[in-house]
Amino acid sequence: MSNNGNGFEPDITAFGCIFCGYMAADTAGTLGWEYPANVKYVKLPCTGKIDIRYILAAFEQGADGAYVVACPLGNCHHVKGNERGKKRVERAKKILDQVGVGGERLEMFFLSGGQGKSFANAAQTMVERVKKMGPNPVKRKA
């Protein structure tokens, strides 16, 4: 599915922990590393708390893409929370493929709190990827 230059701006949901994920988003803002305004950030105590239902609900409620921002592997504030989150994201990608939405609309990034530029780049990467794919095929028509 292609965008074909129709001006489509995807709605993106970013899930992230209150530690590295949120700190990276905050650092991006503090240092002036802009990222698209169509990215909505949802704070979690830890990405180990991400539930597949939350991810699927984001798509059901109209998100065209989603990503999870976790602490670097081996450096989670909750020991292995980001590893649990990674397994859930991988499972959610398979479900998205099975229901025809497309697992490539979902990604996970591992960033430390000081990586504001990387946070901004991750947001831009997801917006560009989803723009090429077009709108979420199960998005409710308003």
C-alpha positions in Angstrom: 0.0 0.0 0.0 1.5 3.4 -1.0 0.9 6.9 0.2 0.8 8.3 -3.4 1.4 11.8 -2.1 -2.1 12.3 -0.7 -0.8 14.3 2.3 -1.4 11.4 4.7 0.1 12.2 8.2 0.0 9.0 10.3 -1.1 8.9 13.9 1.7 7.2 15.9 1.5 6.0 19.5 4.8 5.7 21.4 4.8 3.6 24.6 7.8 4.1 26.9 9.0 3.6 30.4 9.2 6.5 32.9 13.0 6.1 33.1 15.1 5.9 29.9 12.2 6.2 27.4 10.6 9.3 28.9 14.0 10.8 29.8 15.1 10.4 26.1 11.9 12.1 25.0 12.5 14.9 27.5 16.1 15.2 26.4 15.0 15.5 22.8 12.8 18.4 23.8 15.3 20.1 26.0 18.0 20.0 23.3 15.7 21.1 20.6 15.7 17.8 18.7 12.3 18.0 17.2 10.2 15.0 16.4 6.8 14.9 14.6 3.8 16.3 16.6 1.7 13.3 15.4 3.6 11.1 17.9 1.6 10.6 21.2 3.7 9.3 24.1 2.2 7.0 26.7 4.2 6.6 29.9 4.5 3.1 31.5 6.2 2.3 34.8 8.4 -0.1 32.8 8.2 -1.5 29.3 7.9 -4.9 31.0 4.4 -3.7 31.9 3.4 -3.3 28.2 0.5 -5.6 27.5 -0.3 -6.8 24.0 -3.8 -5.6 24.6 -2.5 -2.0 24.9 -0.7 -2.3 21.6 -3.6 -3.8 19.8 -6.0 -1.2 21.4 -3.8 1.6 20.0 -4.4 0.3 16.5 -8.1 -0.4 17.2 -8.5 3.2 18.3 -6.9 4.6 15.1 -3.1 4.6 15.4 -1.4 4.0 12.1 1.8 2.9 13.8 3.2 2.3 17.3 6.6 1.8 18.9 8.0 1.1 22.3 11.0 2.9 23.8 12.8 0.9 26.5 16.0 1.1 28.5 19.0 -0.5 26.8 19.1 -4.3 27.0 21.0 -5.3 30.1 20.3 -1.9 31.7 16.6 -2.0 32.7 15.7 -0.2 35.9 13.5 -3.3 36.6 16.2 -5.8 35.8 14.6 -7.7 32.8 11.4 -5.6 32.2 12.6 -4.5 28.8 13.3 -8.2 27.8 9.7 -9.1 28.8 8.5 -6.1 26.8 10.6 -7.2 23.8 8.9 -10.6 23.8 5.4 -9.0 23.9 6.2 -6.6 21.1 7.4 -9.6 19.0 4.2 -11.4 19.7 2.1 -8.4 19.0 3.9 -8.0 15.6 2.8 -11.6 14.7 -0.8 -10.8 15.7 -0.8 -7.6 13.6 0.5 -9.7 10.6 -2.2 -12.3 11.2 -5.1 -9.8 11.3 -3.9 -7.9 8.2 -2.6 -4.7 9.9 1.0 -5.5 9.4 3.7 -6.2 12.1 6.0 -3.6 10.4 3.7 -0.9 11.8 5.2 -1.8 15.3 8.8 -1.4 16.4 10.8 -1.3 19.6 13.8 0.9 20.4 16.3 0.6 23.3 17.6 4.0 24.4 19.3 5.5 27.4 17.9 8.7 28.9 20.6 10.9 27.3 19.8 9.8 23.7 17.4 12.6 22.8 18.6 12.7 19.2 18.1 9.0 18.9 14.6 9.4 20.3 13.7 12.0 17.7 15.2 9.8 15.0 13.1 6.8 16.1 10.0 8.9 16.0 10.9 10.2 12.5 11.8 6.6 11.3 8.3 5.4 12.4 6.5 8.3 10.8 8.3 7.8 7.5 7.8 4.1 7.5 4.1 4.3 8.2 3.6 7.1 5.7 4.9 4.8 3.0 2.5 2.1 4.1 -0.6 4.3 4.2 -3.4 4.4 6.8 -4.1 1.6 9.2 -6.4 -0.7 7.3 -8.6 -1.3 10.3 -8.9 2.4 11.2 -12.4 3.4 11.9 -13.7 6.0 9.5 -14.7 9.1 11.3 
